[in-house]
């Protein structure tokens, strides 16, 4: 695991965008597609804006496929919908083919059916057998102040799921259903990058990265690439208490 601390959030987003471009370019030099899982929230929004500002005509967007790590179970046009945020801040600005965007559905009456449908989407795209997991090229994740990532919430049943690709859960404190890739699915990615900014995250960053292993309490501790590398991008405010800093 690598931890990289940037002076400011803007430096982090610039570096993350440049890194994304380089990874995509390098991968597509020797393979046909590049698969990326996006996160949601304000941090993701700023990251998307930075990608747009750094994107150039040399990026083969028609060969990049975007998926989502989780979704708030609200209509796709709701401002809190992760796909909506990505569409407004990224997809509409880069000219990516619609068929390259694989959103988590939220129109089912039962969120369990939505989770099942997204699992089918993954199985079809990656041509998976029953017990296989998709191996994404790159996954982006955030970190909540309670230690959650994607929608893997503290002490939730979603943390115990080790056979499904995707699961649904009710989050009482948010009065909302969520759909999320399971920890086991996330951990199959070749590269996992956490993007974390802000002083309000400094305590949880320290607990997750340097505290005792308590994955039920801090679900982000469950995430570690089993095939490649896990990278944490922190701004100075989020990383203030890490690495011996006072």
DOMAR-467074 format. One record per residue (C-alpha): y, x negated, z. Coordinates in steps of 0.05 Angstrom, whole numbers, padded with zeros to 5 digits, always signed. Each point is the difference from the previous one (the first is absolute). Example, Ala and Ser with C-alpha at 12.3 -4.5 7.8 and 13.67 -1.06 7.14 Angstrom:
-00090-00246+00156+00069-00027-00013
//
This chain:
+00000+00000+00000+00069-00025-00019+00065+00020+00035+00065-00011-00037+00067+00014+00035+00063+00010-00041+00072-00005+00026+00018+00070-00023-00034+00062-00026+00033-00009-00068-00031-00069-00005-00068+00030+00017+00005+00054-00054+00024-00050-00052-00057-00048+00015-00051+00057+00002+00024+00026-00068-00002-00069-00031-00069-00011+00029-00024+00067-00028+00025-00019-00070-00035-00067+00003-00066+00029+00025+00000+00053-00054+00017-00050-00055-00052-00050+00023-00054+00053+00006+00013+00032-00067-00004-00068-00034-00076+00003+00010-00018+00073+00013+00014+00067-00031+00030+00039+00059+00034-00014+00066-00012+00051+00056+00052+00009+00055+00002+00045+00062+00069+00021+00024+00023+00021+00069+00054+00050+00018+00061+00004+00045+00069-00032-00001-00027-00071-00005-00039+00018-00063+00061+00033-00030+00041-00065+00007-00058-00039-00028-00004+00046-00061+00074-00008-00012-00008-00076+00002-00058+00002-00049+00043+00040-00049+00058-00049+00007-00046-00059-00012-00044+00030-00054+00004-00028-00070-00026+00018-00069-00057-00049+00008-00036+00044+00050-00057+00039-00033+00010+00065+00039-00051+00034-00044-00054-00045+00031+00020+00012+00072-00031+00058+00038+00032+00026+00064-00037+00035+00057+00022+00021+00069-00024-00022+00069+00017+00066+00032+00039+00064-00009+00037+00050+00042-00030+00068-00014+00062+00032-00029+00015+00022-00072+00009-00057-00050+00074+00017-00009+00014-00003+00075+00045-00058+00018-00051-00022+00053-00056-00005-00051-00019-00073-00013-00013+00013-00073+00068+00034-00007+00035-00062+00030-00038-00046-00047+00015+00044-00060+00075+00003+00015+00009-00073+00018-00052-00034-00045-00040+00039-00051+00058+00034-00036+00036-00067-00007-00055-00043-00030-00029+00043-00055-00071-00002+00026-00050+00047-00035-00014+00063+00041-00075-00013-00004+00010-00065+00038+00025+00036+00062-00054+00026+00046+00033+00043+00053-00035+00030+00060-00003+00076-00012+00033+00045+00052-00008+00068-00033-00068+00017+00030-00003+00052+00054-00045-00045+00042+00022-00073+00006-00074-00019+00004-00007+00023-00072+00059-00043-00020-00032-00061+00033-00065+00014-00035+00036+00007-00067+00036-00066+00008-00066-00034+00017-00028+00028-00065+00061-00027-00037-00014-00069+00028-00074+00004-00015+00013+00020-00072+00054-00051-00013-00039-00058+00030-00068+00026-00025-00029-00003+00070-00069+00016+00025-00009+00044+00061+00005-00057+00050+00050-00044-00036+00074-00009+00018+00058-00013-00048+00026-00071-00002+00074+00005-00012+00038-00062-00022+00058+00011+00047+00017+00047+00057+00067+00009+00034+00004+00028+00071+00053+00014+00052-00004+00002+00075+00021+00057+00045+00031-00009+00068-00064+00026+00031-00043-00051-00036-00026+00045-00056-00004-00021-00072-00012+00045-00060-00016+00064+00039-00051-00033+00046+00029+00027+00065-00015-00026+00070-00063+00030+00032-00012+00045-00060-00069+00016-00029+00023-00033-00065-00009-00068+00034-00074+00014+00009-00013+00018-00073-00042-00054-00032-00037+00037-00056+00056+00037-00037+00051-00029-00047+00054+00050+00020+00008+00046+00059+00048+00053+00026+00028+00008+00070+00047+00044+00040+00056-00038+00034+00023+00044+00059+00063-00040+00016+00024+00010-00072-00027+00071-00007-00029-00022-00067-00064-00015-00037-00008-00068-00032-00047-00028-00052-00017-00074+00005-00045-00053-00028-00047-00022+00055+00005-00069+00031-00065-00021-00034+00029+00020-00068+00065-00037+00012-00036-00063+00022-00035-00007-00068+00065-00020-00034+00007-00071-00027+00069-00005+00032+00032+00042+00054+00074-00007+00014+00036+00031+00059+00075+00011-00008+00034+00009+00068+00074-00001+00015+00047+00018+00057+00011-00016+00073-00035+00065+00020-00065-00031-00025+00003-00066+00038-00041+00022+00060-00056+00033-00040-00002-00059-00048-00012-00046+00059-00053+00046+00030-00037+00007-00066+00002-00073-00021-00001-00037+00066-00025+00049+00052-00072+00017+00021-00045+00033-00051+00010+00075+00013-00011+00033-00067-00006+00070+00028+00070-00008+00028+00027-00044-00056-00036+00021-00065+00035-00053-00041-00045-00050+00034-00058+00030-00040+00029-00024-00065-00024-00067-00026-00021-00014-00071-00074-00016-00002+00005-00031-00070+00066-00035-00001+00065-00006+00038+00042+00041+00048+00074-00016+00001+00055+00025+00047+00071-00001-00027+00048+00008+00059+00075-00003+00003+00030-00040+00058+00013+00063+00041-00072+00025-00005-00029-00070+00012+00047-00018+00057-00054+00000+00054-00053-00034-00042-00021-00072-00008+00029-00023+00066+00069+00028-00013+00040+00027+00058
//
